[in-house]
Amino acid sequence: MASVDECRQALHDLAARLDANAETRGKLDLDRTLACRVSDLDTAFHARLAGGRLVDIADGDDPKAKIALIAASDDLIALVTGRLDVTRAIASRQVSIKANPFDLLKLRKLL
């Protein structure tokens, strides 16, 4: 089981990777709040997706977030590092993403 600090760092690493890729992919028309709930650690983080970037990462849940990612700590780390394919993780119910179907289509462009 990964620690809370490792999960927090994984989200910051993801933000850095998205930031680096945002210039080459072009601007993504998606501005949504995001909650990342880590089920086995009983903790959560929240942030905002804006223009293909993950910004304003902070500790704590956002129950009103438009997009919610629910995963165990090890699965979150594996997703961010690329060791776990997001499509397979969702299909096998290792990871759950709750979002508007149109937002899910836009999110695919980030992954």
C-alpha positions as CSV (number, residue, x, y, z in Angstrom):
1,M,0.0,0.0,0.0
2,A,1.4,3.4,-1.0
3,S,1.4,6.3,1.5
4,V,-0.6,9.5,1.3
5,D,2.6,11.4,0.5
6,E,3.3,9.0,-2.4
7,C,-0.2,9.6,-3.8
8,R,0.1,13.3,-3.4
9,Q,3.5,13.2,-5.3
10,A,1.9,11.0,-8.0
11,L,-0.7,13.7,-8.7
12,H,1.9,16.4,-8.8
13,D,3.9,14.2,-11.2
14,L,0.8,13.8,-13.4
15,A,0.3,17.6,-13.3
16,A,3.8,18.1,-14.5
17,R,3.4,15.6,-17.3
18,L,0.1,17.1,-18.4
19,D,1.7,20.6,-18.3
20,A,4.5,19.5,-20.5
21,N,2.2,17.8,-23.0
22,A,-0.4,20.6,-23.1
23,E,1.7,22.7,-25.4
24,T,2.1,19.9,-28.0
25,R,-1.5,18.6,-27.9
26,G,-3.1,22.0,-28.1
27,K,-5.6,23.4,-25.7
28,L,-8.3,21.0,-24.5
29,D,-11.6,22.6,-23.9
30,L,-12.3,21.2,-20.5
31,D,-12.5,23.2,-17.2
32,R,-13.8,20.9,-14.4
33,T,-13.2,20.3,-10.8
34,L,-11.7,16.9,-10.0
35,A,-11.8,14.8,-6.8
36,C,-9.3,11.9,-6.4
37,R,-10.5,9.6,-3.7
38,V,-8.0,7.0,-2.4
39,S,-10.1,4.2,-1.0
40,D,-7.6,2.2,1.0
41,L,-6.1,5.2,2.7
42,D,-9.4,6.9,3.4
43,T,-8.1,10.1,2.0
44,A,-8.8,12.4,-0.9
45,F,-7.3,15.2,-3.0
46,H,-9.0,17.8,-5.2
47,A,-7.8,19.8,-8.1
48,R,-9.0,21.5,-11.3
49,L,-8.6,20.4,-14.9
50,A,-8.1,23.5,-17.0
51,G,-6.9,23.6,-20.6
52,G,-5.4,20.2,-20.5
53,R,-3.6,21.0,-17.2
54,L,-4.1,19.7,-13.7
55,V,-3.9,22.8,-11.4
56,D,-4.6,23.8,-7.8
57,I,-3.9,20.3,-6.3
58,A,-4.9,20.2,-2.6
59,D,-5.6,17.8,0.2
60,G,-9.2,17.0,1.0
61,D,-12.3,15.9,-0.9
62,D,-14.6,18.0,-3.1
63,P,-18.0,16.3,-2.9
64,K,-19.3,18.7,-5.6
65,A,-16.5,17.8,-8.1
66,K,-17.7,17.3,-11.6
67,I,-15.2,14.4,-12.1
68,A,-14.4,11.8,-9.4
69,L,-11.6,9.3,-9.6
70,I,-11.8,6.5,-7.1
71,A,-8.8,4.1,-6.7
72,A,-6.7,2.3,-4.2
73,S,-3.3,3.9,-3.5
74,D,-1.2,1.3,-5.5
75,D,-3.6,1.5,-8.5
76,L,-3.4,5.3,-8.5
77,I,0.4,5.2,-8.5
78,A,0.3,2.5,-11.3
79,L,-2.0,4.6,-13.4
80,V,0.1,7.7,-13.1
81,T,3.4,5.9,-13.9
82,G,1.8,4.1,-16.8
83,R,2.1,0.6,-15.4
84,L,-1.7,0.3,-15.3
85,D,-3.8,0.9,-18.4
86,V,-6.8,3.2,-17.6
87,T,-9.2,1.4,-19.9
88,R,-8.4,-2.0,-18.4
89,A,-8.5,-0.6,-14.9
90,I,-12.0,0.8,-15.4
91,A,-13.2,-2.4,-17.1
92,S,-11.9,-4.5,-14.3
93,R,-13.3,-2.1,-11.7
94,Q,-9.9,-1.4,-10.1
95,V,-10.6,2.2,-10.8
96,S,-13.8,4.1,-11.0
97,I,-14.3,7.4,-12.8
98,K,-17.6,9.3,-12.3
99,A,-18.2,12.0,-14.8
100,N,-20.5,13.2,-17.5
101,P,-20.1,11.0,-20.6
102,F,-19.0,14.0,-22.7
103,D,-16.3,14.8,-20.1
104,L,-15.1,11.2,-20.3
105,L,-14.7,11.5,-24.0
106,K,-12.6,14.7,-23.5
107,L,-10.6,13.1,-20.8
108,R,-9.5,10.3,-23.2
109,K,-7.5,13.0,-25.0
110,L,-5.4,13.6,-21.9
111,L,-4.6,9.9,-21.3
